[in-house]
Amino acid sequence: MCSKLLIAVCLLAYISVATAASASFIKKCKWEDSTCIKESTQAAIPVFAAGIPELGIEKLDPLHYDKLNASSETLILLLEDIVITGVKDCQAKKIQRDVPKEKLIVKALCTVDLNGQYEMNGRLLFLPIQGKGKVHAVLRKVMINVEGDVVEKKGKDGKVHWDIKSWKHTYELKDKASIELENLFQGNEVLGRAARELLDSSANEVIGEVGPPIIKALLTKVIKVVDRFFREVPAEELTLD
């Protein structure tokens, strides 16, 4: 009996130490210290991107999606076997917490690379388009704004943890995107050339039409990971307030 109790105590101690060690990369700041918060967040981005297995946190770079539906009102666009890279290089631009309103505001600048397979049919902007094959897209300098409702809850460890109840986002391209689609119109060179010219000259407008589901899918995974981290690590390990 004593032996079992000792093992249980040791196991709990190990879990506690492991959790603390896993959060050691976080530099604790006061919320009014915007410089400290931005530096701390920037240092944490590549750690989250690489994954934190001991906390059950999956890698964020690369991100894999079996299927994504990026269709619009005039276009069917289905994506498969998608790989998105670049999260590890995102730049933290603003991190702000409004404690009385339970709001967390995050602004980050990212460049992401997307590769996979596509199938589309319909009208893209003003041009009829159709194709099926490989897709490669680069979204350069995407300014992403996220506003989350973050509340404090007592965890299983008896300590206060943060919990993301809901969130919303906007984004804006600050540089020219690029999109490459193979096998447009089943290889018809004349029709394909017109479509490629549209993609080259109006890539940002195209991303404005088909990009929202892709950005939302990316952010959904990122926020899921951050929320998991909050559930595992007490608030006292993340802030000086």
N, C-alpha and C positions, 0 to 999 in steps of 0.2 A: 504493500500500500504506500509506504513512504517512498519507495523507489518510483512508483508511478507519479506521485505528487511532485517529486523532484524533477522528473522528466518534463512534466507539464509546466512547472515554474521556469525551467531552463528554456523551454520552447517559447513561452510568452516573452521572456527576456530577449531571446534572439530576434523574434519578430519586431519587438519594440526598437531594438538597436538597428535592425535592417531598415526599418521604415525611416528612422531618423537619418541614417546614413544616406538613404536614397534621396532625401530632401536637402542634403548638405550643399548641393549646387545652387540653392536659392539664397540670394543675398537679401536679408530682411531689411525692409525700409519702412519709414513712416509714410502714410499716404500723401501727405502734403509735400514730400520730397520727390518731385517729379523726375529729377535727374537720376536719383538712385533707383527709382522704380523702372525707368526706361533701360538703364544699364543692367539691372537684375533680369528683366524680361529678355533682353537681347542675349544675355549669357545663357539663359535657360532654353532658348529656341532650339539650338542644335542638340541639346540633351534630349528634349522631347522628340525631336525628329528621329533620333537614333533608337528611341524606345527605352522603356525602363521595365525590363522583364520582372524584376522582383516586386513590382507594384501592379503587374498585369497590364502594363501600358504598351500597346502595339506601336510599331514604327510608323512615323508619319512621312518619311521620305526614304524610298518611294511609297506612294499610295497606289493600291491596286483596286480596280473595280471590274467585276465580271460584266456588268451591263449598266449603261447610263442612257436615259431618254432625254435628249436635248431638243425635242420637237417644239415647234412654235405653231401659231394658228395656220400658217401657210405651208409649213414644211414638216415632213416626217424625218427625223434624224435620230438614228439609233446607234449607240456606240458600244463596242464590246472589247474585252481584254485590254482595258485602258490602264496605263501606267502614268502617273503624274509625279514629277520630280521638281525640286526647287524649294520646298518648304523650309529646309534647313538654312537657307540663305535669306529668309525673310528679315526685314528690318523693322524693329519696333519703333513707331513714330510717336505714339501717345498711349499712355496707360493711366486711367483715372477712375477712382472709385468714389461714388457718392453714397456714403454709408447711410444717412437718413432715408434716402430714396431707394436704397438697396440696388444701385446701378453700378455696373462695371463697364467702362467704355474703353475699347481697344481699337487702335488704328495701326495698321501694318502695311508696309510696301513690299510686294512680292513679285518675283518673276518665275512663272511656272511653265514647265515643258510637258506636253501631253502627247502620248503615242498610243496607237491601238488600231482598231478596225472600225469602219463606219459603213452605214447604209443610209442613203437619203433619197427622198423623192418629193418634189413639190416646187415651191417658189421661194427663192432666197433673195431677200430684198425685192428687186423688181424683175429678177431673171429666173426663168424655169431652170431647174437643175435636177440631176439624177446621177447616182453613182454608187459604187460599192467597192471597198478596198481599204488600203492603209490610210491613216490620217496622222499628220504631225502638225501640232500647233504650238506656238509660243506666245504666251500672254506676258508682255513686258511691262514691268512697273505697274502692277495692279494695286491701287490704293484701296484697301479693304477696311471698312468700318463696321465694327460689331458692338452692339449694345446689349448687355445681358442683365437679366434680373437675378441677382445673387443674394441668397438669404443665408443666415447662420442657423445651423442645426447641430444638435448634440449627436455625436457618432457613437458607435458601439464601444469605443474606448472611453466614453464619458467626457470627451473633450469637444470643443466647438469646431465644427467644420463648415466650409462654404459649400453651397449647393446651387448650381445653375438651374433655375426654374424654367426660364425661357430666354430666347434671344432673337434678335433681328439684325439684318445686315444690309449694307449697300456697298457698291464697288464702282471704281472708275479707272479706266485705262489711262495712264499718264504717258505712255509711249506707244509706238506702232506695233501692233500684233502681227503675226504671220500665220498663215494656214496653208497646208499642202494636202490635197486630196488626190490619191491615185485612182485611175480608172474611172474618170468622170465620163458619163454617157457611154459606158462600155468601150472606152478607148477611141471614140469618135473625135478626131483631132480638131475639126472645125468647131464643133459645139464645146469641146473641152477647153479650147483656147479662150473662148469668150468667158467661160466660167472662171478660169484661172486668172484672167485679167481682173474680173470682179473681185475675187478673193484677195488679189494683190493690192488693188487700189482702195478697197473698202473693208479691209480686214477688221478694223475696230467696229464698224457698223455691223458686220456679220457677228462678231462676238457679242455685241449688244443684243442681238436677236436670239442667238442660240446659247450664249454663255451663262445666263443665270442658273440653269439647273446644274451646270458643271461647278460653278463657284459654290453653290449651296451644298452640293455633295462633298466638296473638299472641306468646307467649314464644318459641316455636320460631323465629320470624322475628327477634326481637330478639337472641336468643342466637347465631343464625347470623351476624348482622351483627357482634356483638362479637367472635366467634371469628375472623371475617375480618380485623377490625382488629388483633387480636393477631398474626395471621400476617403482617401487613404491617409492623407497627411493633415494633421490638425492645423487650424488657422494660426495658432501661436508659433508654428514653425515657419510661417510664410510672411509675417508682418510684425513690426514693432509696436503697432497700435494695440 
